Structure formats: C-alpha cells, structure tokens
Amino acid sequence: MSDQSSDASSRPETSPESGNAAKSAADTASGAGSEASRAAPGSPGRAEAAAKPARASTQVPPQQAGPDVPKVPSYLQPPSSADVWRRPGRHQPVGVLSRLRPPSPRAIGPATLWAVLATGLLSALLLGDGLGLNLLVVAVPAALGAFFAARSAGRRLRPWTAVWAVGGLALLAIPALREAGWPVFLAVVSALALGSLALHGSRSWPGVLLGSLGLFPSVAAGVRWGWHGVRDRADDSRGRVRTVVRSAAVAVVLLVVFGALFASADAAFADLLGSLTPDVSVGDSPWRLFLFALGLVGALAAAYSAAAPVRWDGITVRPGKARNRAEWALPLIVLNLLFAAFITLQLVVLLGGYDKVLDETGLLPAEYARQGFWQLLWATVLTLLVIALALRWAPRGGPRDRVLVRSVLGALCVLTLVVVASALRRMDLYVDAFGLTRLRISVAAVELWLGVVLILILAAGVFGARLLPRAVAVSAAVGVFAFGLLSPDGLIAEQNVERYGSHRTIDLEYLEGLSADAVPALDGLPEPLRSCVLEKYQRDLALLDTPWYSSSWGEVRARDILQEHPVQDRGIDCRGLGTETDERDAHEEKDSYDPY
C-alpha cells in the first residue's frame, strides 16, 4: 500500500446512501426540536425526550480521523496483495500449465517418500554397471511411489492407465533380454512415454502427443513438493528420525561384520555374496551420486504428476474452415487416380512383367528395388499428412458430406496400403540381393507400422475416431516391443548366414559390428568363417565383467555358446574371406546405399 492509500483510509468515506440517511436524520432532529419549542413551557421532560433522538442520531467521526492522527509510513504498512509488476489497466495472462494443472496436491505421504528414496538408492547401486534387469528393478519402486501419490490424491486406477503402466513395464524387459543398444534405446524411450501417459491419462491428439513428454514440466515442482514434505515431517518427528537413523546404522554394521566373517569362512558363500552385492568403489562415487539424484528426481516427478497431473486434453485444436464439396474433393480425387495408375503398374510387375520392366528400364533388379523404396516410404508419410489436413478442412454440412469424406479418404487409405505393400516388396528384393542391415530392417519396420496406422484410420472411419489417438500410441508401443523381442541383430545375422548358403558371399566386417545377440546365428557358419567372425565377440566378452543385474540374456547366451565351442585360433588370415565379387560391388562403386 502506498502513502496515498493510507491517506485515503484515514478520511471517512461517505456514500450517497449514507449522506441521504444523515440528512434525513438531521431533518428529523430539527423537526423534533421545533415540536419541543412549540410544546408547553411547563413540560420540560417532553422537550428533553424530543432532543435525545437528535443527539443519538448525530454521526460519530472515526477514531483515526482528524488532523491530529499521525500518518503511518509506507515502509511500516503491510505488503499489498497486488502484483507490483503488473501494469495498470492490464490483466496478467495465466500460464498454460497453471491453467491445465489442478491445484497443488496435499503433502507427500510417507509411503511415497519411502518409495522415492528406494528408487534413488537402487539407481545409485544398480544402474552404474549398465542396463539389464536392473532397470526394471528400479522402475518398480518408482511406479509404487506414483501409485501411492495418486491414491492419496483421490485418483482411481482406470483401464487405460493400467494399459499404459503394464506396457511401460513390459518395454523395460527388453534391456534384460537383448544386448543390442539401439532396440534397447527405443524400448526405454517408449517406456518413459507410456509411463507419462499412465500418469496423465490423456486421450486426445494433443493429450497423447504432449502427455508422453509430461514428466518434464513436473521435475521442478516435484522436487519442491518432496523437499517441503521432508522438512515438515522432520520438524514434527525429530525423535523418530533419529531412531530410524540409529537402527539403520546398527543394521549396516551387523551386516558388514557378520557378512565378512561368513564370506571368509566359506568360499562358495563369498562368491554368492560377491555376485549379489553391487560393486561400489570410491572412484565412481560422483557417478553414483549423479545416478542417485537422477533416480530421486525422476521418482519425485512421477509421483507429483500422479498427484497433480497436467490435463493436456484441455488443449483444444479448432477445426479449420469447412470447404465446399467440389473444392475439397477435386484434389483428392485426382490424387486417388494417380495412386491407382501407379498401383496398376505395380500389379503388372508383380504378376509377371518384372523382367519386361527391367529390360525396358535397363536397371538391375537390386537397382530397381533400391530406386523405389525410399520414394514409396516418403509417399506413405506424405499421404498421412494429406489425410490429416483433409480432415481439418473437410465439409461438415450433413450426412452427405460425411459419406463423401469417408469415401474419398477411405479410397486413399486403401490405395496407400497397396503402396506400402509395394515398398516392402522392393525392400525384400534389395535384401535378397545385398543382405539385411540395421538400416534396412529399421526402415522396413517403420513402413510396416505406417501400414498399421492406415488400417487404424480406416477402422476409425467406420467405428468412430474417439479411440484413434490411443490406438496409434498402442500400435507404436507394440511395434517397439516386438522389434526388440525379435532381436534385430539376430535376424540380420541369420539372414546373412542363410544368404551365404545360396550366394556364397558374406560381409564379415559388417557382422563383426553387431551385438552379442548375433552370436547364435553366426555360430552356424562353417570354418574358418565362424572363427574369423566370432573372434572379436569372444575377446570382447572376456573383457566384460558385468554383474547379474546388468547382464542381458543375449550376453549370457553368447558366453555359453563360446564356452562350449571356442574359437579355433589356427593363424588363419581372415582378410578376403566371404567377399566375392558380385553385383553389389559393381553397384556400390557408383553409389553407396547403406552407411552402416
């Protein structure tokens, strides 16, 4: 409050109603006085009785009014509730997150605090040696902390929340099964996205897209929420905190002393204890502290999102201006005709005109396959963009407009599915000529998923589009899970080994760069190719000493195979083995296709 406001508060304010009331009271008093003066002189009691209401109706000024009351300095006045940075005459805009997020949740509960602390400790102890089953172990207490926070906030477990949560935990099983880093990375990122969707419960397109990234806005708020909860509970129960600390310290001392005695008494128990206990040294303490902070902050962000989720569904995307039928349908019909002409030619090729097309174009089979796949992949992506824009500006006049939209876009989706099949066929021809690689299997998987999205769009046109955003997210998660479960490195090695049996050529240098998931397939190569390609795997696995919780099943399986059938070191020169001159060499001299 400023000095002007204090001056204003020191002067009595008189509204028009109070002024009229005072005026009527004064008139009444004067009237009573005149009646008293007209009364008989021998009746003074009546005059005093008439004068008393006049004196009672006189306004009493406020106690702080008048020139003698000192003015309170501005620095002694209480702070104003108004924002001093707000410009006069303007309303400060409300932030997007503050509009979409509910009020701050209640204080963090003890169950959530213990779950968050367990997540941080497990992160520091288990995640420093690599990724494997430990990632799933760390995710379990974090999920329990989010569950306890949601329950204390009054949220119920809904079916779609359970779907996202179970899917995220299933994706975290991929690091425990596969050794290859790229499917593991896709699985971990997809698991974080599904976990965020489980916490926020989104269902619209903005909700699904932004809800998968919704943990990041809750990081700072979650840390403040956890700090306030710990501070308040420490102030209220200092005696219990000291008791817990003392009990934990005594338990640790007992475990160390008796564990060391039993380990020195029995070598088998020492080996068991060494395999179960995380290897923590002083040298990696900063890394462990970072992992502890990362696990703690991540668990707090998840718990805070569960207690006060951002309602991303509140972001609405307004539909575009509806076009008339001719303006909207004419470009799409022309596009459908173009797709139909292209597909007709593809059917002719697939039904027996393949050799004729190659003779007319002068291309090799692999060149023909390579030439078209990338173009067809981009055509599929652009078609999905065209469908999204067409739905935005589609005519919305009545049942006839709905029939028109479904017919035109349905035909476009069906024709695009044939384009997807043609692109996959071209990739199959190219793989048969040159072999399977990581890039080829990845883009083929993306093309296959785009075909699934087109089928979901067709189903939405028939049954409604209410579940379409969540169905697309589920299809992506299932695709990533299946991609990791099928072991892409193992498939690459298996296809190249089978191709060697028919083409008598194999790229050993490329196969040496795969992960340990490829060892079972490469074990089927004849000697000396087997020893040449598996020598690097045996050397790398011998150098690795990873504990059980950070070892994948692919790594364990590769170790067992190489222990049963070791590499034969006979001084063989592996250079030039399996690389015969073929159509691939002549083609890649002009243009290298695969950078991997």
Secondary structure, DSSP 8 states (H G I E B T S, - for coil): --HHHHHHHHS----HHHHHHHHHHHHHHHHHHHHHHHS-TT-HHHHHHHHHHHHHTS----TT-STTS----GGGS---SS-TTS-TT------HHHHHS-S------HHHHHHHHHHHHHHHHHGGG-SSHHHHHHHHHHHHHHHHHHHHTT----HHHHHHHHHHHHHTTHHHH---HHHHHHHHHHHHHHHHHHHH---SHHHHHHHTTTTGGGHHHHHHHHHHHHHHHHHH-HHHHHHHHHHHHHHHHHHHHHHHHHHHH-HHHHHHHHHHS----STTHHHHHHHHHHHHHHHHHHHHHHHS---GGG----------HHHHHHHHHHHHHHHHHHHHHHHHIIIIIHHHHHHHHT--HHHHHHHHHHHHHHHHHHHHHHHHHHHHT---SSHHHHHHHHHHHHHHHHHHHHHHHHHHHHHHHHHHHH---HHHHHHHHHHHHHHHHHHHHHHHHHH-STTHHHHHHHHHHHHHHHHHHT-HHHHHHHHHHHHHHHH----HHHHTTS-GGGHHHHTTS-TTHHHHHHHHHHHHHHH----GGG--HHHHHHHHHHHHS----S----TTTT----HHHHHHTT------
